[in-house]
Amino acid sequence: MSLIREAVEWLLPHKCDICGKVADVTADDIPGYKDIYGRIFNEQPGLYICGKCFSQLVPLEGLKGWTLCLSDPMSGDPYPELALFAPFPYDEICEKAIPAIKFRNRKEIARLFGIILGKTVRDNGIKADLVAAVPLSEERFLERGFNQAEEIARPVAYATGVPFATGLLERCIDTRKQTELKGGEARFLNVKGAFALSAEWDVTDLTILLTDDVATTGATLHEAAKVLLDAGAAKVLCIAFASNRTVKNKETV
């Protein structure tokens, strides 16, 4: 069967996990990728991507990746200076990649993004005591089979040498998908009270890198960070692979 499978793969080349065109870049073509991937995930990558998509994964220059977490400040916000580091624009490639991760179960894209983001975070000298991921609800996790934020966060922890805090936050409300809602206020209210700190963790006086895949209004990250700060964390820095703060797309409200 293996010979038949190899023949079929040779005759029918793999498609790019992002755009669907013929994939001409593999894990072997990215220096150090297979080794890093194996150390983090204890398996070999199944990455398929085209050179055009890969070449567009370029971080923003200088301080452009730094913004406030909320795109529209909320009245009465207890943490108005909560910062967001999102070094990649939510542009055409991310508009294709993020839905592929979430709705077509392309976990490999999230892991690639995590490894790229981890290097970017390290190169920017960002330090912390813990790295954590925004959690999914149990229902959504069972639907998807993985948490894309965690797949991105683990490489960030590896690159920075910071422990990954498994299960730091719990999702106690299965909220509506943020993409179904328009306007910052609607998204803010949708996630209000959705997160809780696990009883197994004490975050007093710790600095935490809170990670998600994408930040649009920033409401999800802000609500999760608020739980950690209310519990005594010294500082929370929100991190996402991409945001729409520097570009216009269908997520912009």
C-alpha positions in Angstrom: 0.0 0.0 0.0 2.9 2.4 0.7 4.1 2.2 -2.8 0.6 2.9 -4.2 0.3 5.8 -1.8 3.6 7.2 -2.9 2.7 6.8 -6.5 -0.6 8.6 -6.0 1.1 11.5 -4.1 3.7 11.8 -7.0 0.9 11.9 -9.6 -1.3 14.2 -7.5 0.9 16.7 -5.7 -0.1 18.1 -2.4 -2.1 21.4 -2.3 -1.1 24.4 -0.2 -2.9 24.3 3.1 -3.6 28.0 2.9 -4.5 28.8 -0.7 -5.1 25.4 -2.3 -2.6 25.8 -5.1 0.2 23.3 -5.6 2.5 23.1 -2.6 6.1 23.6 -3.5 7.5 24.2 0.0 7.9 21.4 2.5 9.2 21.2 6.1 12.5 20.1 4.6 12.8 23.4 2.8 12.6 25.5 5.9 16.0 25.5 7.8 15.6 24.0 11.3 11.8 23.7 11.1 11.6 19.9 11.4 14.0 19.8 14.3 12.1 22.6 16.2 8.7 21.1 15.3 9.8 17.6 16.6 11.1 19.1 19.9 7.8 20.9 20.5 5.2 18.4 19.3 7.1 15.1 19.4 6.1 14.2 15.8 7.1 15.1 12.3 5.4 18.0 10.5 2.9 17.4 7.7 3.3 20.9 6.3 2.2 21.7 2.8 2.5 25.3 1.6 3.3 27.2 -1.6 6.2 29.5 -1.9 4.0 32.5 -2.6 2.1 32.1 0.7 5.3 31.4 2.7 7.0 34.5 1.3 4.2 36.7 2.5 4.6 35.8 6.1 6.7 38.9 6.9 6.4 40.7 10.3 5.6 44.4 10.5 8.6 46.6 11.0 9.6 48.4 14.1 6.9 49.2 16.6 4.0 48.7 14.2 3.1 45.4 15.8 2.5 47.1 19.2 -1.0 48.5 20.0 -3.5 48.7 22.8 -5.4 45.5 23.2 -8.8 47.0 22.5 -9.2 48.6 19.1 -12.0 50.8 20.6 -11.4 51.8 24.2 -14.4 51.0 26.5 -15.7 53.3 29.1 -14.9 52.1 32.6 -12.2 49.7 31.4 -10.1 48.8 34.5 -7.1 48.0 32.4 -7.0 50.6 29.6 -3.3 50.3 29.0 -3.4 46.5 28.3 -0.9 46.0 25.4 -1.1 43.8 22.4 1.8 42.5 20.3 0.6 41.2 16.9 3.5 41.4 14.5 1.7 40.2 11.4 -1.1 42.1 9.5 -4.4 40.3 9.1 -4.1 40.6 5.4 -5.1 38.4 2.4 -3.0 35.5 3.5 -4.3 35.5 7.1 -7.9 35.8 5.8 -7.3 32.5 4.0 -5.2 30.8 6.7 -7.2 31.5 9.9 -10.5 30.0 8.5 -8.5 27.1 7.2 -7.2 26.5 10.7 -10.5 26.9 12.5 -13.0 25.4 10.0 -10.9 23.0 7.9 -8.8 21.7 10.8 -5.5 22.7 9.2 -3.6 22.4 12.5 -0.2 22.5 10.7 -0.8 26.2 9.7 -1.3 27.1 13.4 1.9 25.3 14.3 3.8 27.0 11.5 2.5 30.4 12.7 3.4 29.6 16.2 7.0 28.8 15.4 7.3 32.0 13.3 5.6 34.0 16.1 7.9 32.5 18.7 11.0 33.6 16.9 9.5 37.1 16.4 8.7 37.3 20.2 12.2 36.2 21.1 13.8 38.6 18.7 11.8 41.4 20.2 13.2 40.6 23.7 9.8 39.9 25.2 10.1 38.1 28.6 7.7 36.6 31.0 7.2 34.0 33.7 4.5 32.0 31.9 3.0 31.6 28.5 -0.7 30.7 28.3 -3.3 30.3 25.5 -6.9 31.6 25.3 -9.0 28.5 26.0 -11.8 27.1 23.8 -15.0 25.8 25.2 -15.2 22.0 25.6 -17.9 21.9 22.9 -15.8 23.8 20.4 -12.7 21.8 21.3 -14.5 18.6 20.6 -15.7 19.9 17.3 -12.3 21.1 16.2 -10.1 18.5 17.9 -7.5 21.1 19.0 -7.2 24.7 20.3 -5.5 26.8 17.6 -4.4 29.3 20.3 -2.6 26.6 22.2 -0.9 25.3 19.0 0.5 28.8 18.5 1.3 29.4 22.1 3.5 26.3 22.7 6.1 27.3 20.1 6.2 30.8 21.7 7.0 29.2 25.1 9.7 27.1 23.5 11.3 30.0 21.6 11.4 32.2 24.7 12.3 29.5 27.2 9.3 30.3 29.3 7.1 27.5 30.8 3.8 26.9 29.0 0.9 27.0 31.6 -1.4 24.2 30.6 -5.0 24.8 31.7 -4.2 28.2 33.3 -7.6 29.6 32.2 -10.9 27.8 31.8 -13.7 28.7 29.5 -16.9 28.6 31.5 -19.3 29.9 28.9 -19.7 28.6 25.4 -20.0 32.0 23.7 -21.1 32.8 20.2 -18.4 33.0 17.6 -17.0 36.5 17.6 -17.0 36.5 13.8 -20.8 36.3 13.9 -20.9 39.6 15.7 -20.4 43.2 14.5 -19.1 46.0 16.6 -16.7 46.1 19.5 -19.4 46.4 22.1 -21.2 43.3 20.9 -18.0 41.3 21.0 -17.1 42.7 24.4 -20.4 41.7 25.9 -20.3 38.3 24.2 -17.1 37.2 26.1 -17.9 39.0 29.4 -17.5 36.5 32.2 -16.5 33.7 29.8 -13.2 32.9 31.5 -12.0 31.8 34.9 -8.6 31.0 36.5 -8.0 27.3 37.2 -7.9 26.5 40.9 -4.6 24.7 40.2 -2.8 28.0 39.5 -1.6 31.0 41.5 -0.5 33.9 39.2 0.3 36.4 42.0 3.1 38.8 40.9 3.7 36.8 37.6 4.1 38.3 34.1 2.1 36.3 31.6 2.1 36.2 27.8 -1.5 35.5 26.8 -1.7 34.1 23.3 -4.4 33.9 20.6 -4.4 33.4 16.9 -5.9 36.7 15.8 -6.9 40.0 17.4 -9.6 42.1 15.8 -11.5 44.1 18.4 -9.3 42.6 21.1 -12.3 41.8 23.3 -11.5 38.1 23.8 -7.9 38.7 24.8 -8.9 41.6 27.0 -11.5 39.6 28.9 -9.1 36.7 29.5 -6.3 39.0 30.6 -8.7 40.8 33.0 -9.2 37.5 34.9 -5.4 37.1 35.3 -4.9 40.6 36.4 -7.8 40.5 38.9 -6.2 37.3 40.3 -3.0 39.2 41.1 -0.9 38.9 38.0 1.7 41.6 37.9 1.4 42.1 34.1 -0.3 40.5 31.2 1.0 41.0 27.7 -1.5 39.9 25.0 0.0 38.3 21.9 -1.6 37.3 18.6 -0.1 36.1 15.4 -2.0 38.8 13.5 -4.3 41.8 13.9 -6.2 44.1 11.6 -4.9 47.3 13.2 -2.8 48.1 10.2 -5.0 46.8 7.4 -8.6 46.8 6.4 -10.4 43.4 5.9 -13.8 41.9 6.4 -13.1 41.6 10.2 -12.7 45.3 10.5 -15.6 46.9 12.2 
